[in-house]
């Protein structure tokens, strides 16, 4: 990334990117970081996708009502330079219906080539009941008739309207540096442009000290640390060969460096992702929960980093993680995670209600979703 950094009168730092835009930071601003030291970091995944349509304002309102410490969510950059909340770069055929009420065909619509106006014509309120995804995540959902894919700004407006002045955001930049990810890689959004818009919005809504930026693409972490050191950084990774080569972030045994680690070579750290995450500037490590050990948690804590694994959906696994001393948990089932944490005496924020068009009276449907062998559903 080409950039220029310079000091004017010792008071301000300007970073100029390829876009030509400048972001000014004062030394005081550069010190801000989120604080989760006083509570357990209770994080509904995508707002709580087993209770509400994922990454919608209904899900985010639900997470706020549940007393989430942080709301875990995902964002994509659109063709008109805005940010929308979506895990997938292409409209997901399992959850997306067109104006005629038909579920879209896989691979048809790429969010990164669409405008916000085009994207928000689609309905992501309900999972297709004929799909495996419905058996995994839809059977317990409470759904409205229509839900759009919201923008990041609409999400921030919802938080402001709720009056919640403490909830944190754990927002993932969806970025695909690996050719093995196919079209996701081929049409990857411009990273500098993505981060510029992200930082503009977070600053405008005064959320710098309440925002964690997470990503599997550690180049994003390196860039964001240089662009805006106010933002807390979380290093995601997974090393699951059974999910396909593209699900291997570290590539410990490959001759070439992993494309996911921002230029680092995991072999230089003797295969230790905790040390590598520290070197890239992460404040939090967030690996797939099956890859966590008590020793890893202790190592991260000794290096001054928090540990928040994903995506933990059973009480047995929650208990295992909690007993290892993790600082937070991300779950598709917020009602289950909150109940578990209350039983264990974890310090939590209280549940709350606020006046919202996105409130739904039923918490979740009492049904037991299916599970994929090996847990791969946690990642898609």
N, C-alpha and C positions, 0 to 999 in steps of 0.2 A: 504494500500500500504506500503510495507516494503521499507524503505530507510534509508540512513545514511547521515547526514549533518555534515560537519566539516569545520573549518577555518584554512587556512595555512598562517601564517605570517600576519593575519589580512587583507589580500588582496583579497583572492578568496574564493568562496563558491562552493563546489562540491556536487552534488546530485547523489547518486548511486541507481539505480532502479533494479528491479528483473532481467532485461536483462543483468545487469552487466555494462551497459554503463554509463559513467559519462558526465554530462554537466556542464561546468564551467562558472560561471557568476561573473563579477566584480560588486562591489557596484554601480558604475556609470551606468553600463548596466541595472541594476535592476530598474532604475528610469524611463526608456523610456516608454511613452504611446502615443497613437495616439492623434492628436489635430484636432477637428472639430469645434473649437470655432469661426472661422472666416467665415464659410459658413454653409448653411443648408445641412444636410447629405442626399443627393439624391441617393437612392440605387435601381438600377435595380435588381429585384428578379431573381436569377439563371442566371444573366446576362441580363435579360429581356425576359422571356420565351414566351410572347405573340407577340414578334417581331422576335425572332431567336430561333433555337433549344436549349433547356435549358442546362445549364452547359457545353456548348461546346466552343471552341475557337472562333467560329462565334459570339456567344452571348457575350463573354467577350470583343471581339474587338468592337462590337456594343456599349457596355456599356462605353468603353473608348472613342469612338467617340461622344457619347451623353454627355460627360463631367460629368460622374458619380463622385460623391464624394467618394462613396464606391461601390464596386461590391460585392453583396451578392451571396454566392455560398455554395456548399455542398461537403463533401469529405467522401470517404470510404477507408478502408485499405484492400489491396489485399493480396493474399496468399503468394506472394513473397516480402511482406514487403514494398510495394510502396503505394502511395496515389493517387487515381483517383477521378475525380470530378463527383459525382453522388449523387442525392438525395436518390435514392432507393438502398437498399442493394442487392436486386435481380434485374436482368435486367428487366426493365419495358416493359411489352408486348405492351403497348400503343405507345411506341416510338422506339422500338428496332427491327431491321431486321437482319437476318442472311445472310450468303454468297449467299444464293439463293434468297434473296429479300423477304423472308417470315417473318412476324412478329412472334417473339418468343412466346412460350407458357408460361403463368404465372407460376412462381415458378420453372422454369427449370434451370436457371443459377444464382448462388450466387456469386456475385463479390468477397466476402471475401474468397472464395475457388478457385478463378481463378487468373492466372498471368496477368500482364499487357498485354503481347503479346496476350493472349487468348481474353481478354476483347476488345482490340482495333481492332479485326477483325469484330466486329459488327457495324452496321450503325444506328446512332441515329439522322439522319438528319430530318426525317419527322414523324409527328404524324399520326397514322392510321386514315384515314378519316372516317372509319366505327365506331369509338368509341365516347363516350361522351367526352373524354379528348380532342379530336379534336374540338368539338363544344365549349369547354371551353377555349382552349388555342391555337389551331392550325389554326383556321380560319383566323387569322390576321398575322400569321407568314410568313416571307420570308425565304425560305429554300434552301440549296445547294443540290447537288446530294448525297454527302456523308459527314458525320461528325462522327468522332470517339469520344469516351469518353477520354478526355485528362487526363494526370497526373497533379498533382499539380505543378511539376517542369515545364511542358510545359506551364502552365498558367503563372507562374512567368517569364519564358523566354519571353512570349508574352508581358508582361508588360514592361520588360526591353527593348525589341525591339521597343516598341512604343515610348520610350523616355519620357513617362509620369512619372514624379518624385514626383507627389503629390497624385495620386489616392490611396485610402485605400482599404483594403481587409476585408470583413466581412465573415469569413469562418466558416461554421458550421461543427463541429465534429458530425457525425451521430453515435449515441450510444444508445443502447436500454436496459436499466436496468430493464424493467418491463416484467414479464412473460406473461402479456396480449398481448404483441406484437408478440407472436408466434415464428416463425423461426427467425425473426429479433433478438429476445432475445436469442434464443437457440445458435445461431452462432455469438454472439456479438464479435467484434474484441477485442483483448487485448489492454486495454486502455493505459497502459504504453508504449507499443511498438508503438501504434498509435501516441501518443504525442511526443515520441522520434524522430520519422521520421519527423513529422510536424515541430518541432523546429529546426532540422538539416537543413531543406530546407529553412525555413524562415530566419535563420541566414546566410546561404550560400548566399542568394540573398539580404541580408542586408535590410530586410523588417520588422524587429521587431517593429520599431516605426510607421509602417503603417498597422499593422495587428490587427484586432479584432477577437478573437476566441469566437464563440457563440455556445451554446448547450442547449438542454432541460435536459441533464443529468448533474446535478450540481456537481456530483463527479468529472467530467472532469474539471470543473472550479476550484475546490479545488486542484486537482492534478497539473493543469497548473500553478496556482499561486505559488505553492511550487517549481515547476520545473523551471519556467522562468517568474519571475515577470515583465519582460519587456513587456509582451503581455497584451493588453487590453482585458478585459473579459466582455462578454454580456450574461446575464441570460434570456433565452427563457422560456416562459411558455404558457400554454393554459388550460382553464378549461371549456371544451365544452362537457357536458354529451351527447348531441344529436349526437355527432360524435362517440360515443362509450367510454367505460370506459378507454381505453388506451389513450384517448385524454384529460384525466383529470390529469394534472401535480401536482396539489396542494393537492388534496384529503382532503379537510378541514373537512369533516364529517366522514372520515374513522377512525376506531379505531387504525389501524396500520399507521405508517409513510409512506408517499409516497416514492416509490423507485426512484423517479426522482430528489429528492432534496438533494442528497449527504449526507444523514444522518440527515439532519434537519427535524424537525417536525413543519409543518405550524401552528399547534395549539399553539406552544410555542411563536409564534409571533401574536397571536390573529387573525390568518387567513390572515395576511397582507404580501403579496408576496414581496412588496418593501422592507420592513424591513428584510425579509428572504434573499433576494438577496444581500442586503448590508452586512449581516452577513457572507455570503458565499464568499464575496470578489469581487462581480461584480462591474464593472465601468459603465455599461449600463444595463438598463432593456429593454426587447424586448418581450412584450406580444402580443397576438392576438389583433388586433385593437379594436374589439368589447368589450374588457375588460379594456379599458383605460377610465379614468376620469380626469378632470382637477385637482381634488384634488390629484390624484395619481401622476400626472406630477409634481405638486408643491412639493409633499412629496419627490419624487426622487431628484429633484433639490436641495431641502434643505439638502439632505444627500450627495450631491456632485456627483450624478449619472445622466447620460444622458438618454433620453427616445426615443426609435426608434421602433415603432410598426410595425407589419407585418399583412397581405399583403393587401395593400390598393389600390383598383382598380377603384374606381369611384370618380368623382370630388366632389360629396356631402360628401363622407367620408373623402377625402383629406382635404376639407375645415373644417370639424369638428375637425379632428386631429390637423391641423395647428393652429386653433383658441384656442386649448387647450395648445399650447405652446410646442409641441413636438420638439425634436432636429433633427429629420430625419424621413423619410418614406421609406418603402420598397414596391415596386410595380412591378407587372407583366407587366405593361404598361408604360415604361419609357417616351415615347413620350407624354402621357397624363399627367403624374406627372410633367414633366419638364414644359409643357405649363402652368399648374396650378400654379406652383411655380413662373414662370416668371410673370404671371398676378398679383400675390400677392406681387411681389417685393422682393422675397427672394434672398439672395446673393448666386450665383451659380458659379461653375467653367465653363469656356467657352467650347462650343463644339469644337471638333478638328478632323482633319483627319491625318492619318499616313499611310505609305506604308505597306500594310498587305495583305497577301493571303486570309484573312478572311473577307475582306470588301465586302459588298453587297450594290449596289447602292440604292435600294428601302428601305425606312425606315421601313415601315410596310404596311400590306394590310388593306385597309379601310373596315373593316367588324366588326360587333358587336358580340362578343362571347356570348354564353349562360352563365347563372349564376346558381349555385346550391343553392337551398333553405337552408338558414342557413350558407352559405359561406364556406362549408367544402372543396371546391376545393382549397382554399388557402393553405391547409395543405397537399395536395398530388400531 
